[in-house]
Structure formats: structure tokens, C-alpha cells
Amino acid sequence: MSAQVLMRRRKPEEFLPKELLMLADPEWSQVEKYLDQSSWMVAECEGRIIGVCGFMAVDSSAGEIMNAAVDPAYQGKGFGKKLILLTLEQAQNDGYKKVIVRTGNSSLDQLALYQKCGFRMVRIEQDYFVNNYPEPIYENGIQCRDQVILEMYTRER
């Protein structure tokens, strides 16, 4: 029998594992910019955080998913999607009309996941990762060069 995974809001005093956060953003200095300004949903299994989804207000009607990551041992089981949907539900309950998410052109699984959650691609910022990250990033055998911006309106869900 497998252990139960609990989805919940992060407690204010709770530590978020750095190695988990860096799965979604390999540059720690970038993570530090939004870490304390975001609200977080977490997936917990046997007292350990195995997934995170951060949300930060952009303005009074829009917010952005800043980091969504699941421990590799738990990936492919729907926990990432559940965290994102829980975050979207909370954003809608808090009055946000639009939610944005940004990812890399090489993040094929993430692009699929966000679209399955209802996001639509709206823009590409060419060479974002080349210009803003000190080391090249490679995923799926592809250099992560461009940032893909997706958005959704919370009432569309």
C-alpha cells in the first residue's frame, strides 16, 4: 500500500526544500526573488514536502505561478497537476481573474502539463534564458533559450 499524499497550503514557518525549488528554476538567485513574496501550495507525503507550487500577485487582478515542481520519485502520478489546479482554485477564490505561467521552450513535459490545466500560449520572449542565466540550460536534448508565456482566465476553468 502506498503512502497518502496530502495537498495543502504551506504553513508560514515551514521550510521549502531548495533542491525541490531548483527543479523548476536552476538559478537560486532567481528563486530568491520570489520565494518570500509568493504563497505556496505543497504536496506532503509521510511528513516530507514532495511538491510545491508558488503563486505571486502581479497586480490586483492577475497573478503568476512562480515555481511548480515535484520530486522526481513522485513525478508522473498527477501530483503536479493537482498542485496547479489547487493553486488556480485558490487564485480564483482570492479574486484573481488571470493567471500567468512562464517556462522554457525545452520544458516539454511542463508545456504539456500547463496546457492540460487550461493554460494557453500567448507569447515567446526569445533568448530570455540565454540573457538572464549564467550557464546554459539543457532539457530533453534541447537548449533552453526562449521563455514561453502561458495564461488563463480563472473563470474559463
N, C-alpha and C positions, 0 to 999 in steps of 0.2 A: 504494500500500500504506500502510495507516495504522500509526502507531507503536503499540507494545505498551504496555499499562498494567499495572503491577506493583502488586499488593496486598500490603502488609506492615505489620509493627508499626513504629511511629515509633522512631527512634533517640533516646536521651536528649538528645543535644546538638543535635538537629535543630529548626530554626525552623519554626513553623506559620504560614502566611500569614494575617495579620489580616483581609484582605479576604475570604478564604475562610470563616474562622470567623464573620464578621459576616453572611454569607448566612443562617446558621441562627439567629443571635441578634444583632439590630441594635444592642444596647446593650452596648458594650465593657466597662463596669463589671460587667455580669453575667457576661460571658465570663471576665474576670479571676478571678472567684470560684472557677472550677473548672478553669481552664486547666492549672495545675501539679499539681492533685490527681487528674487523670484520666490513664488510659493511652489511647493513640491508635493507631488503625489508619489508614493512609494509602494513597491511590492515587497512584502516581507515573507520569508519562509524560515521557520524554526528560529525566530529571533534575529535573523540577518536580513539586511536590505539587499534584495537581488535585482531590483529595478527602480528606475527613477524617471520622472517626467516633470520638468520645471516650466513654470508659466510666469511671464513678467508683463505687466501692463505697458503698453506703448502710449496710450492716451486713455481717456475715459470710456471709449467705446471699442478699443482694439487692444489685443494682447498677442504675445508671441510665445510659442513653445520654444524654450531655450536649449533644452537638452533632454533627450529621451534615450534611455539605454537600459539594457537587460543583460545580466551576467551571461556570458556565453553558454554556461551549463544549463541555462533555463530558456535560451532562445528557441524560437520555433514552436512554442507552446501557447501562443496567444497573449502572453503577459504584457508585451509592448503595446499591442492594440488595446488591451483593457486599460492600461495606464493612460494612453492618449484619449480614449473615449471618456474616461473618468475626468480627466483634465478639461476636456471640451464641455462636459456636463457642468462642471464647477464654474467654468468661464461664463457659460450661458446663465447659470443661476446668479452669478455676480453682475450680470447686466452687460457683458461684453458681446458685441454684435459680430465682430470679426476676429478670427484667429489666424495668425501667420506662422509659418514654419519655414526654416531655411536649411538646406542640406547641400551636399556636394554632388556634382554630376556623376561621380563614380560610386555613389552610395545607392546602388541598385535596389537592395532589399528595403532600404528606408524610403526610397521614392515609391516603391510599390505599396509599402505599409501606409504611408500618408494618404495615398490615393484611395486605398481601401477604406480609410477612415473618413473619406469625403472631401479631402483637400483637392484643389485644382492648381496646376502650374500657372503662374501669372507673369513671371519674369525670370530672366537669367542675367546675373552680373558676371560678365566674362573676366577671367583671371583673378577673381576675388581671393582664392586660396593662394595663388602664386604671389600676390601682392601683400597679403596680410599674415602669412605664416612663414616662419623662418626656414623650415625644412619641407621638402616636397612630401606630399601625402599620396599614397597609392592604395587603392581598394579594387578588388576584382580585376587586377591586372591593368587598371586604368589610372592615369594620373588625375588626381582631384584638382582641377583648375578652376572650374566655374561654380558659382553658387546658384542653386535653383531655389526660387522663392515660390512657395505654395500658400494658398489661403483658402479659407472657407468662411461662410457666414453661418453663425451658430443656429439660426432658425432653419437652415437647409437640412440639418441632420434629421 
